[in-house]
Every structure is written in structure tokens, then in C-alpha cells.
């Protein structure tokens, strides 16, 4: 069923889509941005963050796993979906300990960039202030769980791309954390700074040491243009 | 018998094989023999199964009954079920803690026992109830504490499980006499497709709560491309207030196995798996004996009923304490030896389920109905019930009523009439469908129990006028906080936020805006969560806000905004320590 051309309608705009593609992939190709956090094009989708939730024919579904069907009507950038996404972003901010002003990832952090894009100034929910572990034992990479949003990118990258399974989840519910494959911490694992798992973290939770300030604050990816504009630029170029 | 964890793991793996999908069995056995799962056992399991230790921890740490750190030599877990609360579990808890000389959540000074909690363990009609190392205690009273704790210290055998079935009213489908093998023989006289068509004609719908048409599910699975097909029976009823499957597998296990075998024939499956919730482990031996008898009678095995072309057998997988595993895709993950996190759909289990093969997951009661439909015919079945809900429903009733227990009734029964049957008086609210269902007020008691009106997987909990409904809502919300799997953000964080906000209301610190926020937050959890359980985890709050608005309004104060904390109370310790008086501003409100 390759190459079969379908059409879907996103927020009133009809776009072509290939059969077998997900809503998110079809939207990306057409230059329409659907917000996402746990999704990464190099990884199989995880379905953790739910930010890419859209309404497909009226029903909420995540765009990263749902495949397109011909004539599918999708609500993406509506006031309701934007509000719901902002709520999830606020939840992620209060669940962890995110202090943007002194975070190595500020300006290149996808969580921070999405919060700006959704007009979040401060979370309206009460903070959890959880006690979270920092592990700087590895010579080249550290993990600061205060900034972890449990998107599972590191888990999938290490398992599926690096073939090492250095990371895993541990616990359940609000107590879920990222664990590493050694009781001695990151230094006891087979993690290498060149691994996919070390560079796909969307926040400042897994950071490669000594590189963090090579690009100064103010000149980083999302300092220059809001998250999603790379995808939306395609549409403007085509149009 | 080997004593060190390493040789224990090796010995178990010799029996189970180096099969990832048996991880839960291996871990459960280590837990039961060592008392916990030490690091060297984790390493040995990982090595045997060809995975990394972090992946073993990933799975094990998900389940309540598996522990990666040492606990007491015995573990007592008191059920936090609301039905138990209503019958004095708090007093039992205090008595147990006093006798043990330790609080709940910790180990006694002599290391003999650990006291803890467990979510509803399906004994709501004979609560308060507790689990002790796989055994069940029911109808507990504070006076029992001394004997229990002494028994545990001396490792005596007082922990004899005594569980009542309490079938208050049987019906024609589930609790009717059964001629062993009759339904299977009737099925084998027809083609698999004819069996599926008969089930479809009966308009049987899934009894677990979602109500998906069973015939259609079987048909999808039979026709899906795949190398193998699997039939899974979901006996992981973890929804608070639900205990009907416990009674069914206790009283009529043959009917269930009959239904599983028929389904296996219809689907073209060789293997059926019964996923038994860890709380019901005490029934394992009984069920294994029934299976063994059926093998001897030729009703299971390589040639079922002598048919060379039909081989089918049933294996039992015991869970390890996780409500979310009742969600069918989470159950499949658990069966594959992973943490019980639901999957994204599509693909649906009928397309890619257990081990990526087409799989049907059906509730215990559904499979029992299927057996009876094949035996007595679709017309007989569909004459009962309502248009969209044919047949009978087994209800498990608990709470404020004279006759708690199990009732098999035709679909369509009016709730008022049900309340009469169970002897409920002075009713204030009825929780239909457990915490994920709806909290109904008196004005709604004319509703009927069926998929098209008041739908339930079986749970009906009754609350009389003396009960504080909002504290029940709180217990339900705590249940979802405890049992959220944590995979997706809206349910993982949202359930905890709902609890915080509800506590603000209960402590009298909320204003009207907080009620609006509560509703908005609940809607986010409902719309954005990944699985059916997450999507319904705000229901206790959302349905009580709708049906009991006054209970909330009575608790709020005037004003546009109020802080989360009570300032005078928050600074009191500091004032006492420093010996200063609160200033005027700090004293107000």
C-alpha cells in the first residue's frame, strides 16, 4: 500500500498524505506543526507526553501513533487543544524542578520552548518540589533528574538505536523515575557520550559535560526562532 | 533447596525456560522464597533472559507485590477499599499497628513483619480485609489484631483463607447447573465461523465494562493475519467494589474454561491464558486442579474431545498487584514480562496483541456467557436483557446494605429495584461501575443497569445518608494516584493535582474558582490521558461535582482567590520555636 495518496483536513486546510503515515508525519510533510515532546523522528513513538493529541474526527488521539485515513478531519491548533496542551506543559513544570535561568539547556530546551509557544508565563498548578537524584559520576555525561519529564527518549534511544539499554523506568505513577543500568550510577554503565541516548534528551536532564555553554544564552536554537518554525517554514516556502 | 538467590533463579529458569514472557513468574517465585528480589537475583534474571538488569528492574518495580528492597519476613497488607473503610478498617489498622509496635508502611523492630496497604482486593462484601503473603483475611475486627500479629511472629498457620462467595441471587446464564463438556461438544459440531456467528447473533457485549461486541472481536481476530492466535481471559478485576469474577472462578470455573476452549476453537488458537490478579493467588491451586481434571477428561490437550484437529490448553498467569493491568493492552505487556503500561492503539490486540499476534482479551464473565450461548442458543440469550444489552449481568454489591454479595440479574434492572433487593435504606448515593464509573444521586436512581444507561463492569457501592461522600471521593482519587501507571503525563501528574485540589476544598481553604479549576483539570485528564483508565480517573470528582454540587459549595469560602496554605497554621511551629506572636496580618483568616 505504498505511495497511495490520501487527503486529510487539518484545521480546515486540506493536505495530501501518504497511506500508512501517522498524522504527525503527514502534518510535518505539509508544513503544519503539531506540538510534541516525547516524539523524535529517529525513534519509535512513545506516547508519553500526549502533547501531540489532536481531535481526529472529533475524538482525541495522539498524532504520533495514529495513522491517517482518507478524509480524516483533524483539530490541531484550536483554542481548546492549545489550552489542553498548556495544561500538560504546566503539569510537567510543577512535577519536576525546572529552573530555567540557570539550566544548561535554556534556549535549546524543548519543554521551555513549548511553554513559550503556548503562552505559559507561570504554571497555575501547585509545585511538587520532589527530591530527585543527580548523577554526575560519568566522566562525560550527567543526568539531572530534577529536569526529567519521563518522555522516555533516552530509554528508547539506548535500547533501539544504541543497542545498550542503559536507561529504564523504575517505579510507577507519580513515583516513576529514570533508572540507569548499574547500581554504581551512570559511570558503571556502557553509556558513551557519542550515544544517541546522550544527545536526544529534550530538556537539560541528560547533558554532555563541557559543551553546555559553547553557544551562549540568547543565541541558541529557540532563542532565534520559536519551536516548530522549522516545520512551518516549509509551508511558507512551498506557498 | 538452594538458599542463595543466584541458584534459586537458575533453578526456576530451568523450569520456565529462558523466556522473557515468564519474567513475572520468575520474579514472583524469587519474591516468595527470598522475601524480596536482591540485586544478584536481578542480575541473574537479566542474564538468563538475555536482557539488561535495568530492564528487569523496570518491570519488577512496577508491581506492588514485588520488592527490590528487603521488607519483613511476613507482609501484611490491609485493603484500602472504601467498603472496608465503611466497616471500620481504620480501627483495625490502629489495632494492628499497636500490636506490631510499628506504623503502617514500615517493618516491626524485630524484622518479623511489615505492615502496608493494598488497593481493593475484591473482598468488599466481607471487609475489612487484608492479604498476608498471598493469603486472605476477611471480616476483620480490631479484636483480631492480637492473634494475627502473634501468629505472624510465631509463623504459625493461623492464616487460613476463608472467603465467602455470598451469591445472593443466581441467574440462568452464569450460576446455573452445567454439564461439563456439553457446550464444547456443541461448538465442535459446528464450524468456527458458525460459532462466531452464533455469538454475534446473541449480541453479547464485553462484561469488563467497555461493552465491545464479542462476536465482532472474535471475528476480527480470526481474520487478522498472523502465525498464531491467542485467547486471554482477563481476571484482573481491580476496580474498587468489583468482586464478581472472584465468585465466578470460585464457583463455576468449569463454565469459564468451557468458554475459553470454545473461544480458542472459534479463533483458531492453541493457547489460552488466564491472567489471575495477584490478590486471588489463593485460588490458584483450586483452578489448577480444575484444569488438570479437564485434561484428564479430554476437554483440554492435544485432542480436545477426541478431535485430532483441535489442540488447546490453558495456562494461568498470576499478576503481582497492579490495577492498570486490567486494561487489556497493559495486561498484554504484563503477560510479556514487562511493566503493565497500556499500549497505544491502533494496532488493537485483535490485530497485534500477545507477542504481536492477533489476540482476543475477554473478561471472565464474557467467556462464561459465550459458553452458555453455544449451549443454549443466541435466541435464548438475547431474549433476556434490553435491546443493546442482552443477557444477564453479575453485579457485586457492597457498602450500606443488608445483603452485600453477588447478584446475577437481567440487564435493564432499575437501580431503585436493585437497592430493594440488596436491602439498602436511607440511600444518599450509589457508585455504579466503581471509581471510574459514576457517583449517582437519589434523583438518578430510576436509571437502569445496562450499557445504554448506567453502565458497570459489575461494581455497585451503596452509601447511606450518614456517609461523607466527599471523603469517599477522596479515597477513590487516592486509588487513582496510587494506581496510575505513570506512563503518560496527564494521568501521572493530573491525578496527584486533582488530589491536592480536592484536599484544598476539604480543608475549607477553597473558593469558587477552585471548583472551576477542579473541573478544568479533570477535563484535561479525561481528554488527554492515554488509556481508558486514565481517561476515567477524574470521574469520582467530575461526577460528584455534577451530581452533588452542594456538598462542594458548602465547603468553600467567599472571595476570588485563596492560597493553598493556611497561613496561621503554617507559621505556628516557627512562632512557637522563636517565642514570637503572629503579627496582625498573619493572624487574619
Interface residues (C-beta under 8 A of the other chain):
Chain A: X45 X47 X48 X49 X50 X53 X60 X62 X65 X66 X67 X84 X87 X88 X91 X92 X94 X95 X124 X125 X126 X128 X149 X150 X164 X165 X166 X167 X168 X169 X170 X171 X172 X173 X174 X175 X176 X179 X180 X181 X182 X183
Chain B: X39 X51 X52 X53 X54 X55 X57 X58 X61 X62 X322 X339 X343 X344 X346 X481 X482 X483 X484 X485 X486 X487 X488 X489 X490 X492 X493 X494 X495 X496 X497 X500 X517 X520 X521 X524 X527 X528 X529 X530 X564
